[in-house]
Amino acid sequence: MPAVARFGDVCGGGIIAGASTVLTNGRPTAQITNAVQGHGICPHCAPVTSSASSTVYAEGLPVHRLTDACSCGHSTSSGSPNVNAGG
């Protein structure tokens, strides 16, 4: 199972949003459609997380994980060292 991504984990740029009431290692849990810090010209200018677990949710949205995609074409390259999510 892939590691759960969190606020500050990297998908080209840092994930800059997350579930404020569901924390993973003390940080907001990343969900599908969360904003990612812009890191170049479009499509890298305003990316969002675009894939996630089909079975694990935080605040009603699917949880984004290590290797899940972002709209800019990057995949998330960092995540929790000890919390995983299937699906």
C-alpha positions in Angstrom: 0.0 0.0 0.0 1.3 3.5 -0.9 2.2 6.0 1.8 -0.4 8.7 2.6 0.6 12.2 1.2 0.3 15.2 3.5 0.5 19.0 3.4 4.0 19.9 2.3 4.8 16.6 0.5 6.0 17.0 -3.0 4.2 16.6 -6.4 6.4 18.7 -8.6 5.7 21.5 -6.1 4.6 21.2 -2.5 1.0 20.2 -1.7 -0.4 23.3 -0.1 -3.9 22.1 1.1 -5.3 19.2 2.9 -7.9 17.8 5.3 -7.7 20.1 8.3 -9.5 17.7 10.6 -7.7 14.5 9.5 -4.0 14.6 10.4 -1.3 12.2 9.2 1.9 12.5 11.3 0.6 15.9 12.6 0.0 17.4 9.1 -3.2 17.8 7.1 -3.9 14.7 5.0 -3.7 15.3 1.2 -6.9 14.7 -0.8 -7.9 14.6 -4.4 -8.2 18.2 -5.9 -5.9 19.8 -3.3 -3.8 22.7 -4.5 -0.1 22.1 -5.3 2.4 25.0 -5.4 3.0 26.2 -8.9 6.4 25.3 -10.2 6.8 26.6 -13.7 4.7 27.6 -16.7 1.4 25.9 -17.3 0.4 23.1 -16.9 2.8 23.5 -13.9 1.4 27.0 -12.9 -1.6 26.0 -10.8 -1.7 22.2 -10.4 -3.9 20.1 -8.2 -3.8 16.5 -7.0 -5.7 14.5 -9.6 -5.7 10.8 -8.5 -6.2 9.1 -5.1 -7.4 6.0 -3.3 -10.7 4.6 -4.3 -11.4 3.2 -0.8 -9.9 5.6 1.8 -11.4 9.1 2.4 -10.6 12.1 4.6 -13.4 14.7 5.1 -15.4 12.9 2.3 -12.7 13.1 -0.4 -10.3 10.4 -1.5 -6.9 10.4 0.1 -3.9 11.3 -2.2 -0.9 9.0 -1.8 2.7 8.5 -2.8 3.0 8.0 -6.6 -0.6 9.3 -7.2 -0.7 11.9 -10.1 -1.1 15.6 -10.1 -2.7 17.6 -13.0 0.7 18.9 -14.1 1.9 15.4 -14.9 4.1 14.9 -11.9 3.6 12.1 -9.4 3.8 12.6 -5.6 7.3 11.7 -4.5 7.1 12.0 -0.7 4.6 10.8 1.9 4.2 9.5 5.4 6.9 7.2 6.8 4.4 5.0 8.6 0.8 5.6 7.4 -0.4 3.8 4.2 -3.7 3.7 2.3 -4.9 1.0 -0.1 -7.3 1.3 -3.0 
